[in-house]
Amino acid sequence: MTDTYSLAIDAMGGDAAPASVVAGLDLAAERHPGSRVLLFGDQVALAPLLARFKRAAAICTVRHTAEAISSDLKPTQALRLRGASMRLAIDAVASGEAGGVVSAGNTGALLALAKIVIKTLPGIDRPAMAAISPSARGDVVMLDLGANVQCTTRNLIEFALMGDVFARTVLGLPAPTIGLLNVGSEELKGSDQLRLAAEGLRASHLGPQFYGFVEGHDIAAGTTDVIVTDGFTGNVALKTGEGALKLMGTMLRQVFSASIATRIAYLLARPGLDRLREWLDPQRYNGAVMLGLAGVVVKSHGGADARGFASAVDVAMDMVVHRFNEGIRDGLARMQHVPPIAGQVSAPLARGI
């Protein structure tokens, strides 16, 4: 992308911005030395940081703005702040000046601005939020994670298509397997939307990769590479998994600090526990992505440190460099050959067992 910047970065979004943002860009620059980045933020605050982090300075062009969107600002109010760092970064993507945007700022504002300013790709009904999480068999892509509480059959099929392209682009999987999250693996389980979506996926070019229905335990087991669900269920599953990991960490600390014997056991087990901590490190999986927009949009966690922000930049860079949206367009074109499958079904995914 020689005629555009790879990414536009909101330097002022996040709990520790702009320091964590610039430090993260410095780490990312080591992995993407030829990239060009537009950095939107307060030049007075950014100048000493860029003087310190030379690699970040080498890839960044600063666009000054002293205005920022606070973490507690309502999306409707954020829409009016046209000079804010987040808005200017999104505008750069919408105009084609940059291929993607990364921000650790206000989630609601980012999603609202992205949908209104960048807009969805032609042929995509609704964008979906996706993220990567660990499993027993490797990394897993899951979507939607909260952007769409209620979904139609068409939405679920489009999510599967976008998840497939995302797994190919970011995880490097040549033919990722796809599962629809359901209350059981049997074909008669679940809602009309789920069963019709399964029918549509089997009839599409994704048919050979479609595993079928999966259940909650299949997420951590890594039964499929891509998990597709509605935003309500996906968000609950995501937060439940995060809570379970925190609980496991708390319990391990309690166990290994209970006595002298357990402290000694901890010293013996420490190398393995360090590997486990690194494998499950949330900073490694930082970066939720809005799929289906006419530009790459990655949301970094507001509390991400430099490594975490660098991970979000890595995801965005992979999507831009490997032309993620072109993959979506190609997949949509291939989907045109699938017979209509009642994509108009619009009741929420609510049927029980």
N, C-alpha and C positions, 0 to 999 in steps of 0.2 A: 504494500500500500504506500507507494512512494509519493503520491500526490496528497495524502492525508496523514493526520496523526493517528497512531495506533489507538490511543486511549485519551479520554478526557478525565481528569481526576478532580474530585471535590476535596480540596486540601483542608477544608475547615469542618468537615463532618467527622464525628466520633468523639469519644470521651477524652482522648489524649491528643486530639488534633491541634496543630498540624504536625507535631513532633513524630507521632506514630506513623503518620502518612508518609512523611519524607523518609523516615528510617526504613519503612516498608518498601518504598520505591527504590531505595539504595540496594536492598537485597534483591528485588526483582530485576534491577538493571544488570546485575551480574549474570542472570539467566537469559535476559533479553537485551543484550548490549546494542543491538541495532535499532531498537524501537524509538519512536518519537512520541512524547507525552505532553499534552497540554495540562498545566497545573493551575487551577483556579483558586485564588485565595489572597490573603493579605500579604502583600509583598514585603512589608516591614517585618512581619513575623517569619516569613519564609526565607528571607535573605541569609540570616545567620545559620539556619538549618542546612540550606543548600551549600553554604561555604564549608560546612562540616562534612556533609555526605556528598562526596565528589561524584560518585557514580550516578546518583540521582540527578545531580546538577547537569551532568553530561547529556541526559536524555530528555530533560524537562525544559519547556518554554512556559514561563510564568505569565498568566493573565491576571492582573490585579483586580481585586474587589475586597472591600472591607466588610461586605454584607454576608451574613451566613444565616442558615435556617436552623433554629434551635431544636433540640430534641423533643421539646414539649409543644411545639407549634402544630396547630391543626392543619391538615392537608389543604383545606379551603383557604386558610390564611397564607400558606406557603405558595399557593398559586399566584399570589399578588406580588411576591418578592422577585421581580424579574432580574434584579441585579445580584442575587445571592449566588454564592459559589456553586451550589448544587444545580441551580437553574441554568447557569451559564454553561456548566459542563454538559448538561442534558441538551441544551440548545446546540452545542457543537456537534453532537451526534445527529440530531434532527436535521441539521444543515448539511451533513455529510463531511464536515471538517474532521471529525474523529470517528473511528469505527465502533467505539464502545465507551461506556462510562463506568467508573467505580466510585462508590461513596460509602462511608461508614456512618453517614448521618441519619436523620429522621426517616424511618422506614416508610411510614404512611405517606410522607411528602414525596419520597423518591418514587414510590409506586404510582401515586397519583400523577405526578409530573411526567413520568415516563410514558404512561398510557395516553395522556392528553397531548404531550408535545411530540414524542417520537412515534406514537401510534402503533397499531398492530400490523403485521405483515398481511398482504392481500391473501385471503383464503383462510386465515386464522380467526376463529370466532372470539376466543378469549386467550390472553396470555396466561401462563402458569408459572408458579415459583418452584424451582427445583434446587436440590442440594445433593451433595455427595456425603455418604456416611459409611462407616466401617462395617464389615460383616465377617463371618467366619471364613468366607471364601474370597475376600477382597473387597474393593470399594463398590458401593451400590448407589445408583441414582434414584431419587424418589421425587415424584411430583404428582399432584399439586400440593403445596405445603401451606396454603392459606389464602391464596389470591381469589379462589372461587369456592365459596361454601357449598353451592349447589351446582351440579354439572349435568349436562345432557350426554347422550350417547356420542354425539359428534365431538363434544369437548374431550371425552375420555380417549377417543380414537386419535384426536389431534395431539393430546398429551403423550400418547404412546409414540407417535411419530417424532415429536420433539425430543422425547427422552432417548429414543434410539439415536438420533443425530448427535445429541449432547454426549452420550456415552462413547460414541465413535470418536468425536472431536476431542473431548477432554481426557477420557480414560484410555483411548487408543484401542478400543475393542472392535474387531472387524465385523462381528455379527452379534451384538448384545442380545441376550434373552430378555423377554418382556413378560411381566406378570401383572394381572389386574387384582388389586387387593379386595378381598371379599370375606364373608363370614364363614366360608367353607370352600373346599377345593372342588366339590361336586358341581357339575354343570347346571343343575337346577337351583342352586343356592343364589341368594342375592336378588337385587332389583332387576326390573326390566331393562334399565339402562345398562347395567353391567353385562347382562346376558347378550343384549344386542351389540354392545361394544366388542365382546368376545367374538361374536359371529362376524362382525365387520373386520376385525383384525385377522381372523383366520382366512378371510377372502382376499385380503390385501397382499401387497408385496412383503409385508412383515409377517405373513403367515408362518414361514419356516422358523422364525425367531420367537413366535408367541408360545409361551409355556402353558398359559391358561390362568386359572384362578390361583391366587396364593393367599395365605392367612398371615396374621400378625407376626407369628414366630418365624415366618420365612424371611422377614426383613433382616433380622440379625443373622440368620442362617446363611444368607446369600444365595437363596434358591434361584433367584433370577438377578440379572444385572440391572434391570430397570423395574421399579415398582410404580404402578399408575393407580391413582385414586383421586377422589374429590378433595377439595381444599380443607374441608372440615375434618375429615378422617385423617388426612395426611398431617395436619397440624397437631392433632391430638397424639398421633403415633410418634411424631418427631419429639414433642415435649415429653412424652412418656419415656422415650428412649434416653433423652438427656437426663431426666430425673433418675432413671435407673443407673446410669453411669456415675452420677454424683453420689447416689446411695452406696454403690459398690466401693467407691473411693473412701467414703466416710467409714464404712464397715471395715475395710482393710486397715485403715489407720487405727481404729479401735482394737482390732485383733492383734496387730503387731506392737502395740504399746501397752498391752495388758499386763505383761510380766517381764522379768529378766529373760526367761526362756524364749518368749515370743520376739523380744528385741534382738536376741542372738539369731533367731530364725530369719528375722527381717534382713540382717546383714548377709546371711547366706543366700537369701532369695533376691537380694537387691538387684543384681544384674538382670534377672528375668523380669522383675517388676519395672525396672527402668525401660526395658524394651516394650512392655505392655503400656506404660504411660506414654511413650512416644507414639505407639500405634494408635492409641485412643485420644491423642492430644487434639482438643477441639480447634486449636489454631491451625492444625494441618488441614482441617475440613472447612475452614472459614470461607464464606462466599456463597450466598444464595443468589440464584440467577433467575431473572425474569425472561422466560422463553416465549417466543412468538411475537416479539416486538421488532420493529424495523431498524434495529440497532442492538448491540450487546449492552445489557444492563446488569451489573453485578452489585449486590448489596453486601458489604462487609459488616460484620458484627460491630456495634458501636464500641465495645470494650476490647476489640482486637489489638494485640500488640504488633510490633513491627513484623514478626514472622507471620502472624495472622493476616495482616493487610497484604503482605507479599503473596500469600497464597491466593487471596482474592484477585490480585492483579494477574497472577499466573493463569487462573481460570479464564479471565477476560481476554488475556493475550492469546491463549490457545484458540478461543472462539473466533477472534478477529483474524488471526493468521491463517487458520484452517477454514475460513469462510463458512462459519456455522449457518448463517442465514441462507446461503446458497444451497446447503444441504436440505434445509427446511423446504425451500421452494421446489427442489427436485422431488422430495418426498410427496409434497402436495400434488404435484403433477402426476405422479404415479398413482396416487390415491383416487384420481379422477376416474380410473378404470374400475373402481369398486362399485357394485350396485348400491343404490340408496338403501340405508339401513335405519330408517326411522330416526335420523339425527334430530328430529323435531321433538323427541321425547324430552320433557323438561322438568318433570317432578324430581324432587331431591332424592338422593340415594338413601332411602330410609327403611327399606324392608329388612326385617330381622331374619333370624334363622328359620 
